[in-house]
Amino acid sequence: MSYSFILSGGGTGGHIYPAIAIADALKEEFPDASFLFVGAKHKMEMVKVPQAGYAIEGLSITGLDRKLSLRNLLLPFRLWSSIQRSFEILDRAKPQVVIGTGGYASAPLLYAASRRGIPYVLQEQNAYAGLVNKLLGPKAQLVCVAYEGMQRYFKNTRVALTGNPVRPTLAKLEVTREEAAAYFKLDPTRKVLLLLGGSLGSARMNSWMTEQLSYIIAQGFQLIWQCGPRYFETYEIHEGESVRVCSFIEDMQMAYAIADAIISRSGAGAVSELALLGRPTLFIPSPNVAEDHQTKNALALTEVDAALLLKEQDMPHASEKVLSALFEEVKTPSGMGERFKDRAKPQAAHAIVALIKEVLGL
């Protein structure tokens, strides 16, 4: 039998890359299967998914603004249109299973799948379940999660602790430090700090980095600074002998291979990828996310001394203290990185595929 799978989720890399990782693992198990992604038009999945070798169709759905806007007024019409389009896609592709990785982009398709009686599996990346997954969880065959205690959000649905799928190229680094140093034109003998403000960049983290730059360099660190496409023209002036400013790092293997310490947002995808590395990490959660889930992700690690946490509200008076603790962990390790690595689940995508096979009755 030739299987058909549809995967949906998007808006940010935290939803897109797990979906791609699941598709890659499914392709290993079902090499003759057909795959289709469904995302939101004009969002990054429309670029990243084709780059990964998969077809994608876009829906006109948009997110909900926190304040009154024309986009909010148009949302019911976009939702209705996206649901009708989802019915058409399902009727044409005839998938045996639909996989949703969260975000508003997945809502119309999963709703349509539930109305058509097509089994669907959800993958929840965060320590606090997202709205779409909570709403659609009751009719899911399975919810795959990355944190313990998630059954409270999906009381009558089967929940499996699988971890978050990560890009296969990052599950095992095949790049040497010397190769990465040559790629970034940095000195391989000096320590490197990697700053990740999320796939779209962070205005607050970028501004903060300009304030901390001289201190970081004075501590002997080189810096790889992913500032985000919209901020690159503003911050590229800081490029220098010890600083590399990137709008977006396409080859994360290179960045991870040379990073001795990392400062990052604590989106679920970032946390799962960084756990594989087991490097000293400082998380700065974004406060502009639903239910403050990035802080909850970070707290799950700081509570077991596996990472450091700096909230944006504490930046004015705690930055140097926390950075000092991060750099000390690089110079005199206490085991923080190893404790972080113990939380990694590099086989998450394959674990999810094994469960999808159960849904298929295999």
C-alpha positions in Angstrom: 0.0 0.0 0.0 1.2 3.5 -0.9 0.7 5.9 2.0 -0.2 9.6 1.9 0.7 11.9 4.8 -0.1 15.6 5.3 1.8 17.7 7.8 0.8 21.1 9.0 2.2 23.7 11.3 4.1 26.9 10.8 4.6 30.6 11.4 7.9 30.0 13.1 10.8 27.6 12.9 9.6 26.0 16.2 6.6 24.6 14.3 8.2 24.1 10.9 11.4 22.2 11.7 9.7 19.5 13.9 7.3 18.9 11.0 10.1 18.5 8.5 12.0 16.1 10.9 8.9 14.0 11.3 8.4 13.9 7.5 12.1 12.9 7.0 11.6 10.0 9.5 8.4 8.9 7.9 10.1 8.9 4.5 12.7 6.5 5.9 9.9 4.1 7.0 7.7 4.7 4.0 10.0 5.5 1.0 7.1 5.3 -1.5 4.7 7.5 0.4 3.5 10.9 -0.8 4.0 13.9 1.4 2.3 17.3 1.4 2.7 20.2 3.8 0.0 22.8 4.5 1.0 26.2 5.9 0.0 29.8 6.0 0.6 31.9 2.9 3.5 34.4 3.1 5.0 32.7 6.2 8.4 31.2 6.4 7.2 27.6 5.9 6.4 28.5 2.3 10.2 28.9 1.8 11.7 26.4 4.3 9.6 23.4 3.4 10.4 23.5 -0.3 14.1 23.9 0.6 13.7 20.7 2.5 12.4 18.9 -0.6 8.7 18.8 0.2 5.6 20.3 -1.6 3.5 22.8 0.3 0.2 24.5 -0.2 -0.7 27.8 1.5 -3.9 28.8 3.3 -5.0 32.4 3.7 -5.3 32.0 7.5 -3.6 34.5 9.7 -3.0 34.8 13.4 -5.0 36.9 15.9 -3.6 40.4 16.7 -3.6 41.4 20.4 -5.3 44.7 19.5 -8.2 45.6 17.3 -7.1 45.6 13.7 -8.4 45.0 10.2 -6.7 41.6 10.2 -8.8 40.6 13.2 -12.0 41.7 11.5 -11.1 39.6 8.4 -10.1 36.6 10.4 -13.5 34.8 10.3 -13.6 35.1 6.6 -10.0 33.8 6.2 -10.7 31.0 8.6 -13.8 29.9 6.7 -11.9 30.1 3.4 -9.0 28.1 4.8 -11.3 25.4 6.1 -13.0 25.0 2.7 -9.5 24.9 1.1 -8.5 22.2 3.6 -11.4 20.1 2.7 -10.4 20.3 -1.0 -6.8 19.3 -0.1 -7.9 16.3 2.0 -10.3 15.1 -0.7 -7.5 15.3 -3.3 -4.6 13.9 -1.3 -6.6 11.3 0.7 -4.1 11.0 3.6 -4.1 8.0 5.9 -2.9 10.3 8.7 -2.6 14.1 9.2 0.2 15.4 11.6 -0.1 18.8 13.2 2.8 20.5 14.9 0.9 23.5 16.2 0.4 27.2 15.3 -2.6 28.8 13.8 -1.6 27.5 10.3 -2.5 24.0 11.3 -6.0 24.7 12.7 -8.1 24.7 9.6 -6.6 21.5 8.2 -6.9 19.6 11.5 -10.5 20.7 11.9 -11.3 19.6 8.4 -9.6 16.2 9.1 -11.7 15.8 12.2 -14.9 16.5 10.1 -13.8 14.0 7.5 -13.0 11.3 10.0 -9.3 11.3 9.1 -7.0 10.3 12.0 -4.7 13.0 13.1 -1.7 13.2 15.5 -0.6 16.3 17.3 2.9 17.2 18.3 3.2 19.7 21.2 6.7 21.2 21.6 6.2 23.4 24.7 5.8 22.9 28.4 2.5 24.8 28.1 0.2 23.5 25.4 -0.7 25.8 22.6 -4.3 27.0 21.9 -4.7 25.1 18.6 -3.5 21.8 20.1 -5.7 22.2 23.2 -8.8 22.9 21.1 -8.1 20.0 18.7 -6.6 17.6 21.2 -9.9 15.9 22.3 -10.4 14.3 18.8 -6.7 13.5 18.2 -5.6 9.8 18.1 -2.4 10.8 19.9 -0.5 13.8 21.3 3.3 13.6 21.3 4.9 15.9 23.9 8.3 17.0 25.0 7.7 17.6 28.7 6.3 15.6 31.6 3.0 16.4 33.1 1.3 17.4 29.8 -1.6 15.0 30.3 -3.3 17.8 32.2 -3.9 19.6 28.9 -5.2 16.5 27.0 -7.2 14.7 29.7 -9.1 12.2 27.5 -6.5 11.7 24.8 -3.5 9.4 24.6 -0.3 11.4 25.4 3.2 10.1 24.7 6.5 11.6 26.0 8.6 11.5 22.8 10.7 14.7 23.0 10.8 17.3 20.2 12.0 16.2 16.7 15.0 18.1 15.5 16.5 18.5 12.1 18.4 15.4 11.2 21.5 17.4 10.2 21.7 18.6 13.8 21.2 15.3 15.6 24.8 14.5 14.9 27.3 17.2 14.1 29.7 16.2 11.3 31.6 19.5 11.2 34.9 20.1 13.0 35.6 23.2 15.0 38.3 24.1 12.4 35.9 23.9 9.5 33.4 26.0 11.4 36.0 28.6 12.2 37.0 28.8 8.6 33.3 29.2 7.6 32.8 32.1 10.0 36.4 33.5 9.6 37.0 33.2 13.3 40.0 32.1 15.4 39.5 28.4 16.3 41.7 28.8 19.4 39.5 31.4 21.0 36.1 30.9 22.7 32.9 31.6 20.8 29.6 32.9 22.1 26.6 32.2 19.8 23.5 34.6 20.1 20.2 33.3 18.7 17.2 35.6 18.8 14.9 33.2 17.1 14.3 32.7 13.4 12.8 36.1 12.9 15.2 37.9 15.3 14.6 39.9 18.5 14.6 43.7 18.7 15.2 43.6 22.5 18.0 41.0 22.4 19.7 42.9 19.6 19.6 46.1 21.5 20.8 44.4 24.6 23.7 42.8 22.7 25.0 46.2 21.7 25.1 47.1 25.4 27.0 43.9 26.3 29.3 43.7 23.3 32.4 45.4 24.8 32.1 43.2 28.0 31.8 40.0 26.0 34.9 40.8 23.9 36.8 41.9 27.1 36.1 38.4 28.5 38.0 37.0 25.5 35.0 35.7 23.5 34.3 36.0 19.9 30.6 36.4 18.9 28.4 35.0 16.2 25.3 37.1 16.3 22.1 36.0 14.5 20.1 39.2 14.5 17.2 38.4 12.1 16.6 39.6 8.5 14.7 42.7 9.5 17.4 43.9 11.8 20.5 43.1 9.8 21.0 46.5 8.2 20.9 48.1 11.7 23.4 45.8 13.4 25.8 44.8 10.6 27.9 47.9 11.6 29.1 45.8 14.6 30.8 43.3 12.4 34.5 43.2 13.2 37.5 40.9 13.8 35.8 39.2 16.7 32.2 39.6 15.7 30.1 38.0 12.9 26.7 39.5 12.4 24.3 37.2 10.4 20.7 37.9 9.3 20.0 34.2 9.5 22.3 31.2 9.8 21.5 28.8 7.1 24.0 26.1 8.2 23.4 25.7 11.9 25.9 22.8 12.0 28.7 25.3 11.5 27.4 27.5 14.3 26.9 24.7 16.8 30.2 23.1 16.0 32.2 26.2 17.2 29.9 27.6 19.9 31.3 27.3 23.4 28.4 29.1 25.0 25.0 30.0 23.7 22.4 32.7 24.4 19.0 32.0 23.0 15.3 32.4 23.1 13.6 29.4 24.8 11.2 28.3 22.1 10.7 24.6 22.1 12.6 23.9 18.9 15.7 25.9 20.1 15.6 24.1 23.5 15.5 20.7 21.9 18.3 21.4 19.4 20.5 23.0 22.1 20.0 20.1 24.4 21.8 17.8 21.9 24.9 20.0 22.2 25.1 20.1 25.9 26.8 23.5 26.0 26.5 26.2 28.7 23.3 28.1 27.7 21.6 31.2 28.8 17.9 31.5 27.9 16.2 34.8 27.5 12.5 33.9 27.0 10.3 36.0 24.8 7.6 37.7 26.8 5.5 38.1 23.7 4.2 34.6 23.4 1.0 32.8 24.4 0.8 32.0 28.1 4.5 32.9 28.6 5.4 29.4 27.4 9.0 30.2 26.7 9.6 31.1 30.3 8.0 27.7 31.3 10.3 25.9 28.9 13.4 27.6 30.4 12.2 27.0 34.0 12.0 23.3 33.3 15.8 23.4 32.8 16.9 26.0 35.3 15.0 24.1 38.1 17.5 21.2 37.6 20.5 23.5 37.1 20.8 22.6 33.4 20.7 26.2 32.0 20.7 29.8 33.1 17.7 32.2 32.8 17.6 36.0 32.3 14.1 37.6 31.9 13.9 40.7 29.8 12.6 42.7 32.8 15.8 41.8 34.6 18.2 42.8 31.9 19.0 46.3 33.3 20.4 45.1 36.6 21.3 41.4 36.2 23.0 41.1 32.7 26.6 41.2 33.8 26.1 38.8 36.7 24.4 36.2 34.5 26.9 36.6 31.7 29.7 36.2 34.2 28.1 32.9 35.4 27.8 31.7 31.8 31.4 32.5 31.0 32.6 30.9 34.2 30.7 27.7 33.2 32.7 27.7 30.0 36.0 28.2 31.8 35.4 26.0 34.8 32.5 23.6 34.0 30.3 22.4 36.8 28.3 20.0 34.7 25.5 22.3 33.6 26.0 21.4 30.0 26.0 17.7 30.7 22.8 18.0 32.7 21.3 19.9 29.7 22.4 17.1 27.4 20.8 14.5 29.6 17.4 16.1 28.7 18.0 15.5 24.9 15.9 13.0 23.0 17.7 12.7 19.6 15.4 9.9 18.4 12.2 11.9 19.0 11.2 11.9 15.3 11.6 8.1 15.0 9.7 7.6 18.3 6.8 9.6 16.8 6.9 7.6 13.6 6.6 4.4 15.6 3.5 5.7 17.2 2.1 6.9 13.9 2.5 3.3 12.7 0.4 2.2 15.6 -2.3 4.6 14.6 -2.1 3.1 11.1 -2.6 -0.4 12.7 0.9 -1.5 11.6 
